[in-house]
Amino acid sequence: MWCLPSVRPNVSEMFKCSSLRRFHSPVLKQPTSARFSTTFSSESSPYLPPLFSVAPMMEWTDNHYRTLARIITKHAWLYTEMIAAQTLVHQQTNLDRFLAFSPQQHPIVLQLGGSNVESLAKAAKLSHPYGYDEINLNCGCPSPKVAGHGCFGVSLMLNPKLVGEAMSAIADNTNVPVTVKCRIGVDDHDSYDELCDFVYKVSTLSPTRHFIVHSRKALLGGISPADNRRIPPLKYEYYYALVRDFPDLRFTINGGITSISKVNAALREGAYGVMVGRAAYNNPWQTLGLVDTAVYGVPSSGLTRRQVLEQYQVYADSVLGTQGNGRPNVRDLVKPLLNIFHSENGNSLWKRKADAAFKECKTVGSLLEESLKAIPDSVLDSPISESPESGEDDVFADVHKVLPPPYKAVEQVMLCA
């Protein structure tokens, strides 16, 4: 199950700016059925572009969740949890534990964390044989465990020259695109011009051409990561101003986007791509299940939740205990499933039955057999709806009316700062 791809598809063609601009314009105005009729053929890329991606989330977007996600959606881009570069450097005899994934998970992005340029370069080189489709550097995590130690996570936004050097080092040790995930600011460094300075310097000093932008600033005054997702206000106008002011770069929007209706609204207003985090984990069926049809405009797989669970159970029981010391165990492997019946009849009872079954069941198959009695057949055997709920289509409608003034870079100042 945990094999390396024998041949990793070449995705470099999909990141040519000219063809992406030709592709993306029809997304804004054409119906979904017409979105992929011209420039994005299988001859130029094995994957569709990252219109929708699932955010990297610590202790959530592990191999087990990504396996479930890929069964539900064939085209969403998946991200690993953040992996510290130093961890890979010091665990070179145990890399499979951190880097191995099944070939079915493509397209998949490895997110690295760290600030030591040499370690990041080594980590990129160590990851190369595993065949990730991109490598992303975390410049957006506000957790004190990350940002508070060694200029890590969102603290890196205060040192764009270092980020540029790190991205160059990563790029020198891989043959796939390199990207940055960041916020719109840090503490009092939250002006639009400061955000642009960061983007300008990093993209000038390195081959980075794609930024994933969480549209809130980060507060490093000791508040929790959860509060950092809630207290700082969303400023989508900063994101769309970046799209306007850096036409040769690509920007994916992140933050506060909790439904497929909002995803499509962001795309219609000119977003290159949309990254969704907790909504994709907390309600995978109604979020991931709509990606292929409602975002990418391709036919539905027609899978029901019963069929998804059958496929996932085969995977789960095949990897049970394979890492030693009884891990992953049944609880580890069932964790990604706990929200698949979100808001459905029988959901609470199913969770209680599953929790009780952990004490006795030795396989995921036996646990599902015992607990799924709580879910009506009408829920288990209904395919996903092909249309998202309406009502949020205008969430970005007025954003272009409140954009900040255009950014003007002073190249000499930027490069010498």
DRENDO-1510 file (C-alpha; in Angstrom, 1 decimal, always signed):
<recs>
REC; n; res; u; v; w
REC; 1; MET; +0.0; +0.0; +0.0 .
REC; 2; TRP; +2.8; +2.4; +0.9 .
REC; 3; CYS; +4.7; +2.2; -2.3 .
REC; 4; LEU; +6.6; +4.9; -4.1 .
REC; 5; PRO; +5.3; +6.0; -7.5 .
REC; 6; SER; +7.4; +4.3; -10.1 .
REC; 7; VAL; +7.1; +7.3; -12.4 .
REC; 8; ARG; +6.1; +10.7; -11.0 .
REC; 9; PRO; +4.0; +12.6; -13.6 .
REC; 10; ASN; +5.6; +15.8; -14.9 .
REC; 11; VAL; +3.5; +18.7; -13.6 .
REC; 12; SER; +5.7; +21.6; -14.6 .
REC; 13; GLU; +3.6; +22.5; -17.6 .
REC; 14; MET; +0.6; +23.3; -15.5 .
REC; 15; PHE; +2.4; +26.2; -13.9 .
REC; 16; LYS; +3.1; +28.2; -17.0 .
REC; 17; CYS; +1.6; +31.6; -16.4 .
REC; 18; SER; +0.3; +32.1; -19.9 .
REC; 19; SER; -1.6; +28.9; -20.1 .
REC; 20; LEU; -3.0; +29.3; -16.6 .
REC; 21; ARG; -4.4; +32.7; -17.5 .
REC; 22; ARG; -6.0; +31.4; -20.6 .
REC; 23; PHE; -7.5; +28.6; -18.6 .
REC; 24; HIS; -8.7; +30.6; -15.6 .
REC; 25; SER; -10.6; +33.3; -17.4 .
REC; 26; PRO; -13.3; +30.9; -18.7 .
REC; 27; VAL; -13.8; +29.7; -15.1 .
REC; 28; LEU; -15.1; +33.0; -14.1 .
REC; 29; LYS; -17.9; +33.3; -16.6 .
REC; 30; GLN; -18.6; +29.9; -18.3 .
REC; 31; PRO; -20.7; +27.1; -16.8 .
REC; 32; THR; -18.9; +24.4; -15.1 .
REC; 33; SER; -19.4; +21.9; -18.0 .
REC; 34; ALA; -17.3; +24.2; -20.2 .
REC; 35; ARG; -14.4; +24.9; -17.8 .
REC; 36; PHE; -11.9; +22.3; -19.1 .
REC; 37; SER; -12.7; +22.2; -22.7 .
REC; 38; THR; -9.7; +24.0; -24.1 .
REC; 39; THR; -6.3; +24.7; -22.6 .
REC; 40; PHE; -6.0; +22.2; -19.8 .
REC; 41; SER; -5.8; +18.9; -21.5 .
REC; 42; SER; -4.2; +15.7; -20.3 .
REC; 43; GLU; -1.5; +16.3; -22.8 .
REC; 44; SER; -0.2; +19.4; -20.9 .
REC; 45; SER; -0.7; +18.1; -17.3 .
REC; 46; PRO; -1.9; +15.0; -15.6 .
REC; 47; TYR; -3.8; +17.0; -13.1 .
REC; 48; LEU; -6.4; +19.8; -13.1 .
REC; 49; PRO; -5.2; +23.0; -11.5 .
REC; 50; PRO; -5.6; +23.7; -7.8 .
REC; 51; LEU; -9.0; +25.4; -7.9 .
REC; 52; PHE; -9.7; +23.6; -4.6 .
REC; 53; SER; -7.1; +22.4; -2.1 .
REC; 54; VAL; -7.4; +21.1; +1.4 .
REC; 55; ALA; -5.3; +23.0; +3.9 .
REC; 56; PRO; -2.4; +21.4; +5.8 .
REC; 57; MET; -3.6; +20.8; +9.4 .
REC; 58; MET; -1.5; +19.4; +12.1 .
REC; 59; GLU; -2.8; +16.0; +13.4 .
REC; 60; TRP; -5.6; +16.1; +10.9 .
REC; 61; THR; -4.3; +15.9; +7.3 .
REC; 62; ASP; -2.4; +12.7; +7.9 .
REC; 63; ASN; -2.2; +9.7; +5.5 .
REC; 64; HIS; -5.5; +8.3; +6.8 .
REC; 65; TYR; -7.5; +11.5; +6.2 .
REC; 66; ARG; -5.9; +12.0; +2.8 .
REC; 67; THR; -6.8; +8.5; +1.8 .
REC; 68; LEU; -10.5; +9.2; +2.7 .
REC; 69; ALA; -10.4; +12.5; +1.0 .
REC; 70; ARG; -9.0; +11.0; -2.2 .
REC; 71; ILE; -11.8; +8.4; -2.3 .
REC; 72; ILE; -14.4; +11.2; -2.1 .
REC; 73; THR; -12.7; +13.7; -4.5 .
REC; 74; LYS; -10.4; +12.8; -7.4 .
REC; 75; HIS; -9.3; +16.3; -8.2 .
REC; 76; ALA; -8.8; +18.4; -5.0 .
REC; 77; TRP; -5.2; +19.1; -4.2 .
REC; 78; LEU; -4.2; +17.6; -0.9 .
REC; 79; TYR; -1.5; +18.8; +1.6 .
REC; 80; THR; +0.4; +16.9; +4.2 .
REC; 81; GLU; +0.6; +18.1; +7.8 .
REC; 82; MET; +3.5; +20.5; +8.3 .
REC; 83; ILE; +6.7; +18.4; +8.7 .
REC; 84; ALA; +9.6; +20.1; +10.4 .
REC; 85; ALA; +12.7; +20.1; +8.2 .
REC; 86; GLN; +14.9; +19.3; +11.1 .
REC; 87; THR; +12.8; +16.2; +11.8 .
REC; 88; LEU; +13.5; +14.8; +8.3 .
REC; 89; VAL; +17.2; +15.7; +8.7 .
REC; 90; HIS; +17.4; +13.8; +12.0 .
REC; 91; GLN; +15.2; +10.9; +11.0 .
REC; 92; GLN; +16.9; +9.8; +7.7 .
REC; 93; THR; +16.6; +6.2; +8.6 .
REC; 94; ASN; +12.9; +6.5; +9.2 .
REC; 95; LEU; +11.7; +8.7; +6.4 .
REC; 96; ASP; +8.8; +6.5; +5.3 .
REC; 97; ARG; +7.1; +7.3; +8.6 .
REC; 98; PHE; +6.9; +11.0; +7.6 .
REC; 99; LEU; +7.0; +11.0; +3.8 .
REC; 100; ALA; +5.5; +7.8; +2.4 .
REC; 101; PHE; +2.1; +8.0; +0.8 .
REC; 102; SER; +0.0; +6.0; -1.6 .
REC; 103; PRO; +0.2; +7.0; -5.3 .
REC; 104; GLN; -3.6; +7.5; -5.3 .
REC; 105; GLN; -3.1; +10.7; -3.3 .
REC; 106; HIS; -1.7; +12.7; -6.2 .
REC; 107; PRO; -1.9; +15.6; -6.6 .
REC; 108; ILE; -0.3; +16.1; -3.2 .
REC; 109; VAL; +1.9; +18.9; -1.7 .
REC; 110; LEU; +4.5; +18.5; +1.0 .
REC; 111; GLN; +4.5; +21.3; +3.5 .
REC; 112; LEU; +7.8; +21.9; +5.3 .
REC; 113; GLY; +8.3; +24.0; +8.4 .
REC; 114; GLY; +11.6; +25.6; +9.5 .
REC; 115; SER; +13.9; +28.6; +9.2 .
REC; 116; ASN; +17.3; +27.0; +8.8 .
REC; 117; VAL; +18.1; +27.3; +5.1 .
REC; 118; GLU; +20.5; +24.3; +5.1 .
REC; 119; SER; +18.0; +22.1; +6.8 .
REC; 120; LEU; +15.2; +23.1; +4.5 .
REC; 121; ALA; +17.4; +22.3; +1.5 .
REC; 122; LYS; +18.3; +18.9; +2.9 .
REC; 123; ALA; +14.6; +18.2; +3.6 .
REC; 124; ALA; +13.7; +19.0; +0.1 .
REC; 125; LYS; +16.4; +16.7; -1.2 .
REC; 126; LEU; +15.3; +13.9; +1.1 .
REC; 127; SER; +11.7; +14.2; +0.0 .
REC; 128; HIS; +12.5; +14.1; -3.7 .
REC; 129; PRO; +12.3; +10.3; -4.2 .
REC; 130; TYR; +8.8; +10.3; -2.8 .
REC; 131; GLY; +7.4; +12.2; -5.7 .
REC; 132; TYR; +5.5; +15.1; -4.2 .
REC; 133; ASP; +3.9; +17.4; -6.8 .
REC; 134; GLU; +4.9; +20.6; -5.0 .
REC; 135; ILE; +6.8; +21.7; -1.9 .
REC; 136; ASN; +5.3; +24.4; +0.3 .
REC; 137; LEU; +7.0; +26.4; +3.1 .
REC; 138; ASN; +4.9; +27.3; +6.1 .
REC; 139; CYS; +5.0; +31.1; +6.7 .
REC; 140; GLY; +1.6; +31.3; +8.2 .
REC; 141; CYS; +1.3; +29.2; +11.4 .
REC; 142; PRO; +0.7; +31.4; +14.4 .
REC; 143; SER; +1.0; +28.7; +17.0 .
REC; 144; PRO; +3.4; +29.7; +19.9 .
REC; 145; LYS; +4.9; +26.3; +19.5 .
REC; 146; VAL; +5.9; +27.2; +16.0 .
REC; 147; ALA; +6.0; +31.0; +15.5 .
REC; 148; GLY; +7.6; +31.5; +19.0 .
REC; 149; HIS; +10.7; +29.5; +18.4 .
REC; 150; GLY; +13.5; +30.1; +15.9 .
REC; 151; CYS; +11.7; +32.4; +13.5 .
REC; 152; PHE; +9.4; +29.6; +12.4 .
REC; 153; GLY; +5.9; +29.7; +10.9 .
REC; 154; VAL; +4.3; +33.2; +10.5 .
REC; 155; SER; +7.3; +34.9; +12.1 .
REC; 156; LEU; +9.1; +34.3; +8.9 .
REC; 157; MET; +7.0; +37.0; +7.3 .
REC; 158; LEU; +9.1; +39.5; +9.2 .
REC; 159; ASN; +12.2; +38.3; +7.3 .
REC; 160; PRO; +11.3; +38.0; +3.6 .
REC; 161; LYS; +15.0; +38.0; +2.6 .
REC; 162; LEU; +15.4; +34.8; +4.6 .
REC; 163; VAL; +12.3; +33.3; +3.1 .
REC; 164; GLY; +13.6; +34.1; -0.4 .
REC; 165; GLU; +16.9; +32.4; +0.4 .
REC; 166; ALA; +15.1; +29.4; +1.8 .
REC; 167; MET; +12.8; +29.0; -1.2 .
REC; 168; SER; +15.8; +29.2; -3.5 .
REC; 169; ALA; +17.5; +26.5; -1.5 .
REC; 170; ILE; +14.4; +24.3; -1.6 .
REC; 171; ALA; +14.0; +24.8; -5.3 .
REC; 172; ASP; +17.7; +23.9; -5.9 .
REC; 173; ASN; +17.0; +20.5; -4.4 .
REC; 174; THR; +13.8; +19.5; -6.1 .
REC; 175; ASN; +12.4; +19.6; -9.6 .
REC; 176; VAL; +8.8; +20.5; -8.6 .
REC; 177; PRO; +7.3; +23.9; -8.1 .
REC; 178; VAL; +7.9; +25.6; -4.7 .
REC; 179; THR; +5.2; +27.6; -3.0 .
REC; 180; VAL; +4.6; +29.7; +0.2 .
REC; 181; LYS; +1.7; +29.7; +2.6 .
REC; 182; CYS; +1.4; +33.0; +4.5 .
REC; 183; ARG; -0.9; +35.4; +6.3 .
REC; 184; ILE; -1.6; +39.0; +5.3 .
REC; 185; GLY; +0.4; +40.4; +8.1 .
REC; 186; VAL; +1.8; +39.9; +11.6 .
REC; 187; ASP; +0.9; +42.0; +14.7 .
REC; 188; ASP; +1.4; +45.7; +13.7 .
REC; 189; HIS; +3.1; +44.8; +10.5 .
REC; 190; ASP; -0.3; +44.5; +8.8 .
REC; 191; SER; -0.4; +47.2; +6.0 .
REC; 192; TYR; -1.1; +46.2; +2.5 .
REC; 193; ASP; +2.3; +47.6; +1.4 .
REC; 194; GLU; +4.1; +45.4; +3.9 .
REC; 195; LEU; +2.3; +42.3; +2.6 .
REC; 196; CYS; +3.3; +43.3; -0.9 .
REC; 197; ASP; +6.9; +43.9; +0.2 .
REC; 198; PHE; +7.0; +40.3; +1.4 .
REC; 199; VAL; +5.6; +38.9; -1.8 .
REC; 200; TYR; +7.8; +41.0; -4.0 .
REC; 201; LYS; +11.0; +40.1; -2.1 .
REC; 202; VAL; +10.3; +36.4; -2.0 .
REC; 203; SER; +9.3; +36.2; -5.6 .
REC; 204; THR; +12.3; +38.3; -6.7 .
REC; 205; LEU; +14.8; +36.3; -4.7 .
REC; 206; SER; +13.5; +32.9; -5.5 .
REC; 207; PRO; +11.5; +31.0; -8.2 .
REC; 208; THR; +8.4; +31.1; -6.0 .
REC; 209; ARG; +5.4; +31.9; -8.2 .
REC; 210; HIS; +2.5; +30.7; -6.1 .
REC; 211; PHE; +1.4; +32.1; -2.7 .
REC; 212; ILE; -1.4; +30.6; -0.6 .
REC; 213; VAL; -2.7; +33.6; +1.4 .
REC; 214; HIS; -4.7; +33.3; +4.6 .
REC; 215; SER; -6.7; +36.5; +4.6 .
REC; 216; ARG; -6.2; +37.3; +8.2 .
REC; 217; LYS; -3.2; +38.7; +10.0 .
REC; 218; ALA; -1.6; +36.7; +12.8 .
REC; 219; LEU; -1.4; +37.9; +16.4 .
REC; 220; LEU; +1.6; +36.7; +18.3 .
REC; 221; GLY; +0.7; +38.0; +21.7 .
REC; 222; GLY; +0.0; +34.6; +23.2 .
REC; 223; ILE; -3.5; +34.0; +21.8 .
REC; 224; SER; -4.3; +30.5; +20.7 .
REC; 225; PRO; -4.3; +29.2; +17.1 .
REC; 226; ALA; -8.1; +28.9; +17.4 .
REC; 227; ASP; -8.4; +32.6; +18.3 .
REC; 228; ASN; -6.0; +33.5; +15.5 .
REC; 229; ARG; -8.6; +32.0; +13.1 .
REC; 230; ARG; -11.4; +34.0; +14.7 .
REC; 231; ILE; -10.2; +37.4; +16.2 .
REC; 232; PRO; -8.3; +39.0; +13.4 .
REC; 233; PRO; -10.7; +40.2; +10.8 .
REC; 234; LEU; -10.8; +38.8; +7.3 .
REC; 235; LYS; -9.5; +41.2; +4.7 .
REC; 236; TYR; -10.3; +39.6; +1.4 .
REC; 237; GLU; -9.6; +42.9; -0.3 .
REC; 238; TYR; -5.9; +42.4; +0.4 .
REC; 239; TYR; -6.0; +39.1; -1.4 .
REC; 240; TYR; -7.7; +40.4; -4.5 .
REC; 241; ALA; -5.4; +43.4; -4.5 .
REC; 242; LEU; -2.4; +41.0; -4.7 .
REC; 243; VAL; -4.1; +39.4; -7.7 .
REC; 244; ARG; -4.4; +42.8; -9.3 .
REC; 245; ASP; -0.8; +44.0; -8.5 .
REC; 246; PHE; +1.1; +40.8; -9.2 .
REC; 247; PRO; -0.3; +39.5; -12.5 .
REC; 248; ASP; +2.6; +37.2; -13.1 .
REC; 249; LEU; +2.2; +35.4; -9.8 .
REC; 250; ARG; -0.6; +33.1; -8.7 .
REC; 251; PHE; -2.5; +33.4; -5.4 .
REC; 252; THR; -4.7; +30.9; -3.6 .
REC; 253; ILE; -7.2; +32.4; -1.1 .
REC; 254; ASN; -7.6; +30.9; +2.3 .
REC; 255; GLY; -9.5; +31.7; +5.5 .
REC; 256; GLY; -13.2; +31.8; +6.4 .
REC; 257; ILE; -14.3; +29.9; +3.3 .
REC; 258; THR; -16.6; +27.1; +4.6 .
REC; 259; SER; -18.7; +25.9; +1.7 .
REC; 260; ILE; -18.5; +25.1; -2.0 .
REC; 261; SER; -20.8; +28.1; -2.7 .
REC; 262; LYS; -18.2; +30.4; -1.2 .
REC; 263; VAL; -15.4; +28.6; -3.1 .
REC; 264; ASN; -17.2; +29.2; -6.4 .
REC; 265; ALA; -17.9; +32.8; -5.4 .
REC; 266; ALA; -14.2; +33.4; -4.8 .
REC; 267; LEU; -13.3; +31.8; -8.1 .
REC; 268; ARG; -15.8; +33.9; -10.0 .
REC; 269; GLU; -14.2; +37.1; -8.6 .
REC; 270; GLY; -10.8; +36.1; -10.0 .
REC; 271; ALA; -9.2; +33.8; -7.4 .
REC; 272; TYR; -6.7; +31.4; -8.9 .
REC; 273; GLY; -7.5; +28.8; -6.3 .
REC; 274; VAL; -9.3; +28.4; -3.0 .
REC; 275; MET; -7.9; +26.5; +0.0 .
REC; 276; VAL; -10.4; +25.1; +2.6 .
REC; 277; GLY; -9.4; +23.8; +6.0 .
REC; 278; ARG; -11.7; +22.8; +8.8 .
REC; 279; ALA; -14.8; +22.6; +6.7 .
REC; 280; ALA; -13.2; +19.9; +4.6 .
REC; 281; TYR; -12.4; +17.9; +7.8 .
REC; 282; ASN; -15.5; +18.6; +9.8 .
REC; 283; ASN; -18.0; +18.0; +7.0 .
REC; 284; PRO; -16.1; +16.0; +4.3 .
REC; 285; TRP; -19.2; +14.6; +2.5 .
REC; 286; GLN; -20.9; +17.9; +1.9 .
REC; 287; THR; -17.6; +19.7; +1.1 .
REC; 288; LEU; -15.2; +17.3; -0.6 .
REC; 289; GLY; -18.1; +15.4; -2.1 .
REC; 290; LEU; -19.1; +18.5; -4.2 .
REC; 291; VAL; -15.6; +19.5; -5.4 .
REC; 292; ASP; -15.4; +17.4; -8.6 .
REC; 293; THR; -18.8; +18.3; -9.9 .
REC; 294; ALA; -19.5; +21.8; -8.6 .
REC; 295; VAL; -15.9; +23.2; -8.7 .
REC; 296; TYR; -14.2; +21.3; -11.5 .
REC; 297; GLY; -17.3; +20.6; -13.6 .
REC; 298; VAL; -16.5; +16.9; -14.1 .
REC; 299; PRO; -19.0; +14.0; -13.7 .
REC; 300; SER; -19.7; +12.7; -10.3 .
REC; 301; SER; -18.2; +9.3; -9.2 .
REC; 302; GLY; -21.6; +8.4; -8.0 .
REC; 303; LEU; -20.2; +6.9; -4.9 .
REC; 304; THR; -22.4; +6.5; -1.8 .
REC; 305; ARG; -21.1; +6.8; +1.8 .
REC; 306; ARG; -21.4; +3.0; +2.1 .
REC; 307; GLN; -19.1; +2.5; -0.9 .
REC; 308; VAL; -16.7; +5.1; +0.4 .
REC; 309; LEU; -16.5; +3.4; +3.8 .
REC; 310; GLU; -16.0; +0.0; +2.1 .
REC; 311; GLN; -13.0; +1.3; +0.2 .
REC; 312; TYR; -11.6; +3.1; +3.2 .
REC; 313; GLN; -12.0; +0.0; +5.3 .
REC; 314; VAL; -9.9; -2.1; +2.9 .
REC; 315; TYR; -7.1; +0.5; +3.2 .
REC; 316; ALA; -7.4; +0.9; +7.0 .
REC; 317; ASP; -7.2; -2.7; +7.9 .
REC; 318; SER; -4.3; -3.2; +5.5 .
REC; 319; VAL; -2.2; -0.7; +7.4 .
REC; 320; LEU; -3.4; -1.5; +10.9 .
REC; 321; GLY; -0.3; -1.8; +13.2 .
REC; 322; THR; +2.2; -1.5; +10.4 .
REC; 323; GLN; +4.3; +1.3; +12.1 .
REC; 324; GLY; +5.1; -0.7; +15.2 .
REC; 325; ASN; +3.9; -0.5; +18.8 .
REC; 326; GLY; +0.4; -1.1; +17.6 .
REC; 327; ARG; +0.1; +2.0; +15.5 .
REC; 328; PRO; -1.8; +3.0; +13.7 .
REC; 329; ASN; -4.6; +1.5; +15.8 .
REC; 330; VAL; -8.3; +1.3; +15.1 .
REC; 331; ARG; -8.9; +4.6; +16.8 .
REC; 332; ASP; -6.3; +6.4; +14.6 .
REC; 333; LEU; -7.8; +5.0; +11.5 .
REC; 334; VAL; -11.4; +5.7; +12.4 .
REC; 335; LYS; -10.7; +9.3; +13.4 .
REC; 336; PRO; -11.1; +10.7; +9.8 .
REC; 337; LEU; -14.5; +9.0; +9.5 .
REC; 338; LEU; -16.1; +10.6; +12.5 .
REC; 339; ASN; -17.6; +13.5; +10.6 .
REC; 340; ILE; -18.7; +11.7; +7.5 .
REC; 341; PHE; -22.4; +11.7; +8.7 .
REC; 342; HIS; -22.3; +15.4; +9.8 .
REC; 343; SER; -25.9; +16.6; +10.4 .
REC; 344; GLU; -27.4; +13.3; +9.3 .
REC; 345; ASN; -30.0; +11.2; +11.0 .
REC; 346; GLY; -28.2; +8.7; +13.3 .
REC; 347; ASN; -25.0; +10.7; +13.5 .
REC; 348; SER; -24.9; +11.0; +17.3 .
REC; 349; LEU; -25.9; +7.5; +17.9 .
REC; 350; TRP; -23.3; +6.2; +15.4 .
REC; 351; LYS; -20.5; +8.2; +17.2 .
REC; 352; ARG; -21.6; +6.7; +20.5 .
REC; 353; LYS; -21.6; +3.2; +19.1 .
REC; 354; ALA; -18.2; +3.7; +17.5 .
REC; 355; ASP; -16.8; +5.0; +20.8 .
REC; 356; ALA; -18.1; +1.9; +22.6 .
REC; 357; ALA; -16.8; -0.4; +19.9 .
REC; 358; PHE; -13.2; +0.8; +20.3 .
REC; 359; LYS; -13.0; -1.3; +23.4 .
REC; 360; GLU; -13.7; -4.5; +21.7 .
REC; 361; CYS; -13.1; -4.3; +17.9 .
REC; 362; LYS; -9.7; -5.2; +16.6 .
REC; 363; THR; -10.3; -4.1; +13.0 .
REC; 364; VAL; -11.9; -1.2; +11.3 .
REC; 365; GLY; -14.1; -3.5; +9.4 .
REC; 366; SER; -15.6; -5.0; +12.6 .
REC; 367; LEU; -16.1; -1.6; +14.1 .
REC; 368; LEU; -18.0; -0.4; +11.1 .
REC; 369; GLU; -20.1; -3.5; +11.0 .
REC; 370; GLU; -21.0; -2.9; +14.7 .
REC; 371; SER; -21.6; +0.8; +14.6 .
REC; 372; LEU; -23.2; +1.5; +11.2 .
REC; 373; LYS; -26.4; -0.1; +12.3 .
REC; 374; ALA; -27.2; +3.4; +13.7 .
REC; 375; ILE; -27.2; +5.0; +10.3 .
REC; 376; PRO; -30.3; +4.6; +8.1 .
REC; 377; ASP; -29.8; +2.9; +4.7 .
REC; 378; SER; -31.2; +6.0; +3.0 .
REC; 379; VAL; -28.2; +7.9; +4.3 .
REC; 380; LEU; -25.7; +5.2; +3.6 .
REC; 381; ASP; -26.9; +4.6; +0.0 .
REC; 382; SER; -27.6; +8.1; -1.3 .
REC; 383; PRO; -24.9; +9.5; -3.6 .
REC; 384; ILE; -23.7; +13.0; -3.0 .
REC; 385; SER; -25.8; +15.9; -4.3 .
REC; 386; GLU; -24.2; +17.4; -7.5 .
REC; 387; SER; -25.2; +21.0; -6.6 .
REC; 388; PRO; -24.1; +23.0; -3.6 .
REC; 389; GLU; -26.6; +24.9; -1.4 .
REC; 390; SER; -27.2; +28.4; -2.7 .
REC; 391; GLY; -27.3; +31.6; -0.6 .
REC; 392; GLU; -23.6; +32.6; -0.4 .
REC; 393; ASP; -22.9; +33.4; -4.0 .
REC; 394; ASP; -22.4; +37.2; -3.3 .
REC; 395; VAL; -20.0; +36.9; -0.4 .
REC; 396; PHE; -17.2; +38.4; -2.6 .
REC; 397; ALA; -19.3; +40.5; -4.9 .
REC; 398; ASP; -18.3; +43.9; -3.6 .
REC; 399; VAL; -14.6; +43.1; -2.7 .
REC; 400; HIS; -13.2; +45.0; -5.8 .
REC; 401; LYS; -14.9; +48.2; -4.6 .
REC; 402; VAL; -12.7; +48.3; -1.4 .
REC; 403; LEU; -9.3; +47.3; -2.7 .
REC; 404; PRO; -6.3; +49.2; -1.3 .
REC; 405; PRO; -4.4; +51.5; -3.6 .
REC; 406; PRO; -2.0; +49.8; -6.1 .
REC; 407; TYR; +1.4; +48.7; -4.8 .
REC; 408; LYS; +4.5; +50.2; -6.4 .
REC; 409; ALA; +7.7; +48.4; -5.6 .
REC; 410; VAL; +11.0; +50.2; -5.3 .
REC; 411; GLU; +13.3; +47.5; -6.5 .
REC; 412; GLN; +16.5; +48.8; -5.1 .
REC; 413; VAL; +15.0; +49.2; -1.6 .
REC; 414; MET; +13.3; +45.8; -1.8 .
REC; 415; LEU; +16.5; +43.9; -2.7 .
REC; 416; CYS; +18.7; +45.6; -0.2 .
REC; 417; ALA; +16.4; +45.6; +2.8 .
</recs>
